[in-house]
Amino acid sequence: MTKGTMTERRKQAGRRAVGGKAAAAGRQPRRRGAESRLRILEATFALAHELGYQGTSISKVVERSGLPASSVYWHFADKDALFAAMIHHSFEQWAASLPRWSATAGTVSRRDELARRIRSAIASIASSPEFWRLGLVLSLQRQPGELQARRLFKQIRRRVIASMAEFWRQALLRRPGRRSGDLPEMLARITMATADGLFVSAQIDSERDHERLADLLADMLESAAVRLS
């Protein structure tokens, strides 16, 4: 190997080392930014759980998170945007335990399959009640304008209802007969409304017998599906 070749290789190795250090240096601010954003969301989540939307302010988020106000406003334009991001973040965590409604197994009875999915749905709400509570509170509160966070929660609910309706469209095809065109949507909406009611009841009465409630709801829905289809 010539001296010139060795020199060139040393230069290339040096450039790669410098490039690697620059890339690592670029990743550090991004990581710190992601960590501070998460701290802000977690602080907002805790405050919203304690104080609701009206009682939560940017100044309280700053105090709870331990980060400066400039950091909060770097990530979020205002409180509404902050709450919308918090709803999205908490939904992503909750969705990990959410059952898939769109595909039907076809190997068990419709009623048993329905009960299994409802048990899973109720259990997911019971295990992460904060997301559901905050979403319902935002939905029920009357504000001067439509909150971005409330609009996002409604969009999430519509996605879940659409998934349930798709389950019913597939499940109803197993039995021939006359069916109302909006029956899958109706059954999905009554399932969601019942889940809302069960959640509120659980907050008041500490009801934890999810499986019995799920079985009863499955019987009611199956009976309605048979009668109306």
C-alpha positions in Angstrom: 0.0 0.0 0.0 1.4 3.4 -1.0 1.8 6.3 1.3 -0.7 8.3 -0.7 -3.3 5.5 -0.4 -2.9 5.3 3.3 -3.3 9.1 3.6 -6.5 9.1 1.6 -8.0 6.3 3.7 -7.1 8.2 6.9 -8.9 11.2 5.4 -12.0 9.1 4.6 -12.1 7.6 8.0 -11.8 11.0 9.6 -14.7 12.3 7.4 -16.9 9.3 8.5 -16.1 9.9 12.2 -17.0 13.6 11.8 -20.2 12.7 10.0 -21.1 10.2 12.7 -20.5 12.7 15.4 -22.6 15.3 13.5 -25.5 12.8 13.1 -25.4 11.9 16.8 -25.3 15.6 17.7 -28.4 16.1 15.5 -30.3 13.2 17.2 -29.7 14.5 20.7 -31.9 17.7 20.3 -34.7 15.6 18.6 -34.6 13.1 21.5 -34.7 15.9 24.1 -37.5 17.5 22.2 -39.5 14.2 22.2 -38.9 13.8 25.9 -40.0 17.3 26.8 -43.1 16.9 24.6 -44.0 13.7 26.5 -43.5 15.4 29.8 -45.8 18.2 28.8 -48.5 15.7 27.6 -48.2 13.7 30.8 -48.5 16.8 33.0 -51.5 17.9 31.0 -53.1 14.5 31.3 -52.7 14.5 35.1 -54.0 18.1 35.4 -57.0 17.4 33.2 -57.9 14.4 35.2 -57.8 16.5 38.4 -59.1 19.8 37.2 -60.9 19.3 33.8 -60.4 21.4 30.8 -61.4 24.7 32.4 -59.2 24.3 35.4 -56.1 23.3 33.4 -54.0 26.2 32.2 -50.7 26.6 30.5 -49.2 28.0 33.6 -50.2 25.0 35.6 -48.8 22.7 32.9 -45.5 24.6 33.1 -45.5 24.2 36.9 -46.4 20.5 36.8 -44.0 19.5 34.0 -41.1 21.6 35.4 -40.4 22.9 31.9 -40.4 26.6 30.8 -43.4 28.1 29.1 -41.3 28.6 26.0 -41.0 24.8 25.7 -44.7 24.3 25.9 -45.4 26.9 23.3 -42.6 25.5 21.1 -44.6 22.3 20.8 -48.2 23.5 21.1 -49.8 26.7 19.8 -52.3 27.0 22.6 -54.3 25.0 25.2 -56.7 23.6 22.7 -53.8 22.2 20.6 -52.2 20.8 23.7 -55.4 19.1 24.7 -55.9 17.7 21.2 -52.4 16.2 21.3 -53.1 14.8 24.7 -56.3 13.1 23.5 -54.4 11.6 20.5 -51.5 10.4 22.7 -53.8 8.8 25.3 -55.9 7.2 22.5 -52.8 5.6 21.0 -52.0 4.1 24.4 -55.6 2.9 24.9 -56.0 1.6 21.3 -53.3 -1.0 22.0 -55.8 -2.9 24.1 -58.8 -2.2 21.9 -60.3 -5.3 20.2 -60.5 -5.5 16.4 -64.1 -5.5 15.3 -63.8 -5.6 11.6 -63.0 -9.3 11.0 -65.3 -12.1 12.0 -63.9 -15.5 13.0 -66.7 -17.6 11.6 -65.8 -20.6 13.8 -68.0 -19.7 16.8 -71.6 -18.5 17.2 -72.3 -14.9 16.5 -73.5 -14.3 20.1 -70.3 -15.9 21.6 -68.1 -14.0 19.3 -69.9 -10.8 20.1 -69.6 -11.4 23.9 -65.9 -12.0 23.5 -65.4 -8.7 21.7 -67.6 -6.7 24.1 -65.7 -8.2 27.1 -62.5 -7.1 25.6 -63.8 -3.6 24.8 -65.2 -3.1 28.3 -62.0 -4.3 29.9 -59.9 -1.9 27.7 -62.1 1.0 28.9 -61.8 -0.2 32.5 -58.0 -0.5 32.3 -57.6 3.0 30.8 -60.5 5.0 32.1 -58.7 8.4 32.0 -58.9 8.6 28.2 -62.6 7.8 28.2 -63.4 10.2 31.1 -61.6 13.1 29.5 -63.2 12.5 26.2 -66.7 12.4 27.6 -66.0 15.5 29.8 -64.8 17.4 26.7 -67.9 16.2 24.7 -70.3 17.3 27.4 -68.8 20.7 28.2 -70.2 23.6 26.3 -67.5 26.0 25.0 -67.8 29.2 22.9 -66.4 27.3 19.9 -65.8 23.8 18.8 -62.7 22.6 20.6 -60.1 20.8 18.5 -59.7 18.2 21.3 -63.4 17.5 21.4 -63.6 17.3 17.6 -60.7 14.8 17.7 -62.4 12.7 20.4 -65.6 12.6 18.3 -63.6 11.5 15.3 -62.1 8.6 17.3 -65.5 7.5 18.5 -66.8 7.5 14.9 -63.8 5.3 13.9 -64.7 2.8 16.6 -68.4 2.9 15.7 -67.5 2.3 12.0 -65.4 -0.7 13.0 -68.3 -2.1 15.1 -70.7 -1.5 12.2 -68.4 -3.4 9.8 -68.5 -6.4 12.3 -72.3 -6.3 12.2 -72.4 -6.1 8.4 -70.3 -9.2 8.1 -72.1 -11.0 10.9 -75.5 -10.4 9.5 -74.5 -11.9 6.2 -74.4 -15.3 7.8 -78.1 -15.4 8.1 -80.4 -14.9 5.1 -83.4 -12.7 5.4 -84.6 -9.2 5.2 -82.3 -6.7 6.9 -82.6 -3.0 7.5 -79.9 -1.1 5.6 -79.0 0.9 8.7 -79.2 -2.0 11.1 -75.4 -2.5 11.4 -75.0 1.2 12.3 -77.8 1.1 14.8 -76.4 -1.9 16.6 -72.9 -0.4 16.6 -74.2 2.9 18.1 -76.2 1.1 20.8 -73.1 -0.8 21.7 -71.1 2.4 22.0 -73.9 4.1 24.0 -74.0 1.2 26.4 -70.3 1.3 26.8 -70.6 4.9 27.7 -73.3 4.1 30.3 -71.3 1.2 31.7 -68.3 3.4 32.1 -70.2 6.1 33.9 -71.9 3.5 36.1 -68.5 2.0 37.0 -67.3 5.4 38.1 -70.2 5.8 40.4 -70.8 2.2 41.7 -67.3 0.7 41.2 -68.8 -2.1 39.1 -66.2 -4.5 38.0 -68.1 -7.6 36.9 -67.3 -6.8 33.3 -67.9 -10.4 32.0 -71.5 -10.6 33.3 -72.3 -7.2 31.9 -70.7 -8.1 28.5 -72.7 -11.4 28.3 -75.9 -9.6 29.1 -75.2 -6.9 26.5 -74.4 -9.6 23.9 -77.7 -11.4 24.6 -79.6 -8.1 24.1 -77.8 -7.2 20.9 -78.2 -10.7 19.5 -81.9 -10.7 20.3 -82.3 -7.3 18.6 -80.3 -8.5 15.5 -82.5 -11.6 15.2 -85.7 -9.7 15.6 -84.8 -6.8 13.2 -83.0 -8.8 10.5 
